[in-house]
Amino acid sequence: MIKSVLSKNKKIAILFSVILTSVASLCFIAGMNDQDWLTWGNKCLAQSFDPSADVKIKKWELVLTDDSFIRLRKIYQNGKQEYFSFYLQKLEDMDYIGNVNVGILQLRAKADDIIVQTYNDRQGNVDSMANVLTIPVKNMEPERLDSLRAALNYFKAKNL
């Protein structure tokens, strides 16, 4: 009997915290303009990107632009560069594989709509297209993931 009461109280407390978090998130979202979304999206991406997933990366840039692009540039220790450019209007869906500490964010395009370019590669410079942009991330709390999804969807809808 005591166990079931405690279990019920625990469920109510969890439900209450989920509702409170949702209400706080909606208040956060309702008053945001273009610049707020852009600032938040870039802050979230910069804090979450995990360059340690590839020890050969020397430098990286990951940006959400005001004209609805995600741009990722990786510069490797040997001088090779990889550049990805994704127009968010072509975003089909976003998937997350992993846990709160470390994971992979996958931005899926409707078709091969992601520009992929390599420079200073031993196999030559290559221009190609892809339909998934894979971004290694860390410290991705569910609330952060949801707000990043909201930011990307905001910029996706902005230019429709």
C-alpha positions as CSV (number, residue, x, y, z in Angstrom):
1,M,0.0,0.0,0.0
2,I,2.7,2.5,1.0
3,K,4.7,1.5,-2.1
4,S,1.8,2.2,-4.4
5,V,1.2,5.6,-2.8
6,L,4.8,6.5,-3.2
7,S,4.8,5.3,-6.7
8,K,1.7,7.4,-7.5
9,N,3.2,10.5,-5.9
10,K,6.4,10.0,-7.9
11,K,4.4,9.7,-11.1
12,I,2.5,12.9,-10.3
13,A,5.8,14.7,-9.5
14,I,7.3,13.6,-12.8
15,L,4.1,14.6,-14.7
16,F,4.1,18.0,-13.0
17,S,7.8,18.7,-13.8
18,V,7.1,17.7,-17.5
19,I,4.2,20.1,-17.6
20,L,6.1,22.9,-16.0
21,T,9.0,22.5,-18.4
22,S,6.6,22.5,-21.3
23,V,4.9,25.7,-20.2
24,A,8.3,27.4,-19.6
25,S,9.4,26.3,-23.1
26,L,6.3,27.7,-24.7
27,C,6.8,31.0,-22.9
28,F,10.4,31.1,-24.1
29,I,9.3,30.3,-27.7
30,A,6.3,32.7,-27.9
31,G,8.3,35.9,-27.5
32,M,11.2,35.1,-29.8
33,N,12.0,37.0,-33.0
34,D,14.5,36.2,-35.9
35,Q,17.5,37.4,-34.0
36,D,16.6,35.5,-30.8
37,W,16.1,32.2,-32.8
38,L,19.4,32.8,-34.6
39,T,21.3,33.5,-31.4
40,W,19.8,30.6,-29.6
41,G,20.3,28.2,-32.5
42,N,24.0,29.1,-32.9
43,K,24.6,29.0,-29.2
44,C,23.0,25.6,-29.0
45,L,25.0,24.2,-32.0
46,A,28.3,25.7,-30.7
47,Q,27.9,24.3,-27.2
48,S,26.7,20.9,-28.4
49,F,29.1,20.2,-31.3
50,D,31.6,17.4,-30.3
51,P,34.9,17.8,-32.1
52,S,36.4,15.0,-30.0
53,A,34.3,12.5,-32.0
54,D,37.1,12.9,-34.7
55,V,40.5,13.4,-33.1
56,K,41.9,14.6,-36.5
57,I,39.9,17.8,-36.5
58,K,42.0,20.9,-36.0
59,K,39.3,23.5,-36.3
60,W,35.6,23.6,-37.0
61,E,32.8,26.1,-37.7
62,L,29.1,25.3,-37.3
63,V,26.6,28.1,-38.0
64,L,23.0,28.7,-38.5
65,T,22.6,31.7,-40.8
66,D,19.8,34.2,-41.0
67,D,19.0,33.1,-44.5
68,S,18.1,29.6,-43.2
69,F,21.3,27.6,-43.9
70,I,23.3,25.3,-41.7
71,R,27.0,25.4,-42.6
72,L,29.6,23.1,-41.2
73,R,33.3,23.4,-42.0
74,K,35.8,20.9,-40.6
75,I,39.5,21.5,-41.0
76,Y,41.8,18.6,-40.3
77,Q,45.3,18.5,-39.1
78,N,46.6,17.4,-42.5
79,G,45.0,20.5,-44.2
80,K,42.0,18.7,-45.6
81,Q,38.7,20.6,-45.4
82,E,35.1,19.3,-45.5
83,Y,32.3,21.8,-46.1
84,F,28.6,21.1,-45.7
85,S,25.8,23.5,-46.6
86,F,22.2,22.7,-46.0
87,Y,19.2,24.9,-46.8
88,L,16.7,24.3,-44.0
89,Q,13.7,24.6,-46.3
90,K,14.8,21.2,-47.6
91,L,14.8,19.7,-44.0
92,E,12.7,16.5,-43.9
93,D,13.4,15.5,-40.3
94,M,15.8,15.6,-37.5
95,D,16.9,12.4,-35.6
96,Y,19.0,11.9,-32.5
97,I,20.9,8.8,-31.8
98,G,22.6,8.5,-28.4
99,N,22.2,9.6,-24.8
100,V,22.3,12.9,-22.9
101,N,26.1,12.8,-22.7
102,V,27.1,12.0,-26.3
103,G,25.2,11.3,-29.6
104,I,24.7,12.0,-33.2
105,L,22.3,14.6,-34.6
106,Q,21.1,13.6,-38.1
107,L,19.5,16.3,-40.3
108,R,17.7,14.6,-43.1
109,A,17.0,16.3,-46.4
110,K,14.1,15.6,-48.7
111,A,16.5,14.4,-51.4
112,D,20.2,14.9,-52.1
113,D,20.0,18.6,-51.1
114,I,23.1,18.9,-48.8
115,I,26.1,20.3,-50.5
116,V,29.3,18.5,-49.6
117,Q,32.7,19.8,-50.7
118,T,36.2,18.6,-49.9
119,Y,39.4,20.7,-50.3
120,N,43.1,19.7,-50.1
121,D,42.2,16.0,-50.1
122,R,44.8,13.5,-51.3
123,Q,42.1,12.0,-53.5
124,G,41.3,15.4,-55.0
125,N,38.8,18.1,-54.4
126,V,35.3,16.6,-54.6
127,D,31.9,18.3,-54.9
128,S,28.9,16.0,-54.1
129,M,25.4,16.0,-52.6
130,A,24.0,14.1,-49.7
131,N,20.7,13.6,-48.0
132,V,21.9,13.4,-44.4
133,L,24.1,15.8,-42.4
134,T,25.6,14.0,-39.4
135,I,26.7,16.2,-36.5
136,P,28.4,14.7,-33.5
137,V,27.1,16.3,-30.3
138,K,27.5,16.2,-26.5
139,N,25.5,17.3,-23.5
140,M,22.2,17.1,-25.5
141,E,19.4,17.3,-22.9
142,P,15.9,16.5,-24.3
143,E,14.9,20.1,-23.7
144,R,17.9,21.4,-25.6
145,L,17.2,19.0,-28.5
146,D,13.5,20.1,-28.6
147,S,14.4,23.8,-28.6
148,L,17.0,23.2,-31.4
149,R,14.4,21.4,-33.4
150,A,12.1,24.4,-32.8
151,A,14.8,26.8,-34.0
152,L,15.5,24.8,-37.2
153,N,11.8,24.5,-37.9
154,Y,11.4,28.2,-37.4
155,F,14.0,28.9,-40.1
156,K,12.6,26.2,-42.3
157,A,9.2,27.9,-42.3
158,K,10.6,31.4,-42.5
159,N,11.4,31.2,-46.2
160,L,8.4,29.0,-47.4
